[in-house]
Amino acid sequence: MSYSYEHVNEHVNDDIKRELEAEMVVDLDRLREASKDGIPVNSRKNVWKYLLLVTTVDKSEEMTLARKKEDEYFGHLKLEGECDLLRSLMTVFQAQFLANPHEAYRRDLARCVLKVFLSSHTCLVADSVNPVTEAAWCRSVTSIVNQFIGVMGDPVSTYHAFANFFERLHGNTTFLALVRDSVATLSMLFRITQPALYQSFDAEEVNPNEWALEWFSTMLAGQLRANDVRRLWDVYLVDMAEATELHIYVCLALLQIYSERLMELERTGILKLLNNLPPSPMQKVINLARSIREDVLSRELL
């Protein structure tokens, strides 16, 4: 079964269209509210740019800010040389996302965006990457940037949207600490709220670190189908402060939805399914995640 999000609720289409077509100023609060129920595919690029503050809500300042963003991007891009980390990132990107090695545009776009990101975020990179974390960090970065390439298309928008997302996702927390803390919380809640599935995983010797680390480090960009990731991120981008917390419950919701299938599988099959999820009913997943969160908070499990 496949799920399509191209035809979201008609009133959502109208509300988003109304805000995007505002003459002078886009009301960001109204745009966020309208985006909670999904963003039409043909509006997603523009809406994400507002939600991630890539563009300004004041339309009289749009062109000025756009030129500033372009200057920033091309200023870093023209710096000479490629570091070993960029080569590692491109090796991962090509292995994961370029089934056709002749997809030159996507490959070159990824290389340019990642080069600019490494150049402009030296402190964030230095705090996040070491010999222990490099492989996981590269998979995280490439999985996330691949989604922004798919939505944005052009290099300047892709870079700024990806960079803003990554900054807000990690905040002042190091990559390893954020992922480890999130996995620890998920494991504890998984054991309490879904004991039968948890015991099934335990019996098959499936360790949370074998799948949950990736679920958090990529925000499911490496496990869900592209349309499903983008529908989920519509919700995350509305309130990035809530995203990392809600993500724990989205993971629990996915486990619950696929629990019957997972309990029928042996270790290899479990890991294969968890690392390559089928097309998923994302609105159902999101609603269930919020319900699970309410239950966890009401029971004071955290």
N, C-alpha and C positions, 0 to 999 in steps of 0.2 A: 504493500500500500504506500502511496506517496501523498504528500501534503503540500498544498500550494497556498502561499500567502499573498498572491498578487491581487486578490479581490477581498480586501479587508472591508469591515463594516462601512456602509456608504456614508454615514455621518462622520466617521473618522476621516475619510477622504475629503469631505467638504471642509471640516474644521482645519485640517492641515493645509489644504489648498488656500483657504481664506488667510491663514497666517503668512504663508509664503508669498502671497500676492499683496500683502500690505504695502501701501505706497511709501510710507516713511520709516516706520519702526515695526519690527517683528516682536510681538509679545512672547517672550521666551517661556514664561510660565504657562500661557495658553498652549503653546506649541508642545511643551513637555506633557501637559495633560492630554492633549489630542494624540500624542504618540504612544501612550501607555497601551493602547489596544492594537498596536501594530502600525507600521508605516508602509504605504504603497511602494512597490518596487521603484516606480518611476520618480518618486519623491525622496527616496531614502538618502541619496547623496547629499542633497541640499539640506535636509533635516538634520542629518548627522553632523554636517558642518556647523550648523547653529548649536546643536547640543554639545559639541566638543569645543565650541568657541573658536573654531577655525576662521569663521567669518563673523562680522559684527551685526548686531540686530539693527543698528542705525544705517539705513540704506544709503544715506548721504556720505557715509564714510567707507562704504564697501570697496570702492576702487583703490582708495588710499591704502587700506589694510591689505588688499590683495597684492599690490605692488611691494609692500613691505615684506609680506610672506614670501613672495618670489625672490626678492633680493636676499633674504635670509637663506633660503634653500640653495640658490645658485652660488651664493658666497661660500658655503661649505662644500658644495659639489666640485667647485673648480680647484680645491686643494689637491695637490698631487699625491700619488701613492695609495697603496692598499695595504691594510694591516692583516695580520694572520687571522684575526677574529672575523673580518669581513670574508675572507676566503672560506673559513669554516661555515659561516652563515650561508654562503652561496652554495656550498656543497650540500648542506642540509636542504635548502630550498629546492634545488634542482632535483634531488632524490625524492622529495616528498610531493612536489607540486607540478613538475614539468614532465608529464608523461611523454610529450613530444619534445625532444631536445632542440627542435627548430623553432620553438616559441620564443623568438628573439626579443620581442617587445616586452613580454612579461618578465623574462630573465633580466633584461637590461633595466627595466623599471625597478625591479626588486633590488638590483645591485646599487643603483643610484640612491634609492630611498634609504637603504641600510647603511651606505657609506655616509650619507648626511647625518643619519641618526647617531652613528658611532662618533662622528666628529663633533656633533653639537651636544652630546650627552655623556661627556667623558666621566663625570663624577658618578652618575647613575650606573654606568657600565662598570666602572672600577669597583663600586660597592657590591655589584651583583655577580660578577664573573670571576671565577677562580678555577683551578684545575678540577675541583670537585663538582662545580655547578655548570661548567661551560657547555657540556653536551645538552643538558636539560634546558638551559637558557637559550641556546641556539634553536632548539625545537619550539620553545615558547615564542620567541621573537618571529621566526619564520611563519609559524602557524597563524599568528595574529596579523602580521603584515600582509599575508596572502589574502585575508578577508578584506582588508582595506583596499588592496589593489582591485579586488573584484567589485567593490562598491564605488570607489572614487574614480579609478581609471587613469587620471592624470597624475604626474609625479608630485607636484606641489601640494595638491589636496591630500594625496595619499600619505605623504610624509607628515604633514602637520596633524592630520586626523590620527594617524598611528602614534605619533610621538605624544600627543595630548592624552590619548587613551592609556598608553603605557605609563606615563607619569602619574596620572590620576589613579590608576589601578594599584600602583606600588606605593605611592605617597612617600612617606619617610621610612618605610619598612624595606629591608633588603629582600631580594628575590627569594633566597633560601628560607629566611625566617617566615615570610608570608605563606609560602607553599607548605612548609612543615607545620605551622600552626593550624592552617586550614585543614590539612589532612588529618591531623590529630583530632580536631573537633568533629570532622565528618566521621571518622572511625568510631568515636565514642557514641555519637548519635545513631549511626548505622547499627551498632550492636544493641542499643536500647530499643529503637523504634522498629527494626526489622530483624528480630532475633533468628527467625528461621532461615532467611537468606544469608545472614551473617555466619551462622553455623555451617551452612552449605559451602560457603567460600572457605571457611576454616578447614572443613573436612577435605576439600580439594587443594588445600595449601595455597590458596590465592591470597597474597598479602596486599593490603591497601597500597603499599608503595609501588606495586607493579602496575597499578592503573590510576589511582587517585592523584598521584603526583602530576601526571599529565593532564588530568581533568582540570586541575587548578592552574597549572603553569600556562596552559593554552586557553583557559576559559572556555573549554570544550571546542575550540576552533579546530583542533586536530582530530576530534572524534565524531562530531555531528556533521551532517550534510550541510553544505554551504547555506542553503535557504533557511535551514533550522537555526544555524548559528546567528544569522543576521536577524531573524525574528526574535531570538533571545536577547541579542544585544540591543535591539530597539528598546527593550525594557531596561537594560542595564544603563544605557546612555541617558535615559531620563533622569536617573539619580545615581551617579557614579559612587557617591558615598555609601549607598546601600548595596551596590553591586557585589562586592566581595562577600558580604554577609548572606545575601539572597542566593548567591551561587552555591553555598553549602546545601541549601534546601532544594535547589534545582537538581543537584547531584543525587540527593536522597529521593527526589520524585522520579528521576530516571530509573534508579534502582528498583523502586516500587513498581513502576509501569512494566518493566521487563523482568520482574522477579520470577514469574512462572517459567519463562523461557530459560532464564539463567539457572534455575534450580534443576533443570533437566540436563544441563551440560556438565561435562568434565572440565578439568582445569584449562586445557588448551582452548576449548570452545568458549569458556567464560572470558578468558583474556582477549580472544579474538573479537567477541561481541562488544566488550567494554571499550576496546580500542578502535572500533569501527561500527558505531551505532547505526541502525537502520533509519530511514526517514521516520521522523517522530512527530507526534501531535503536540506542537510546542505550546499552544494555548492551554491545552490540558496539563502539560508539564508545569507551566508557570502558575496556573491556578492551584495545582496540587502542592507546589513548592510553598506557596503562601499559606495554604492550609496546614502543612506540616510545621511551618514556622510558628503559627499561632498555637498549635498543640504543644510544641517544645517549650514555648515561653509560658503557656498556662500551667504546664507541669513543672516549671522552674528547673528544667534539665540543664540549663546553662547558667 
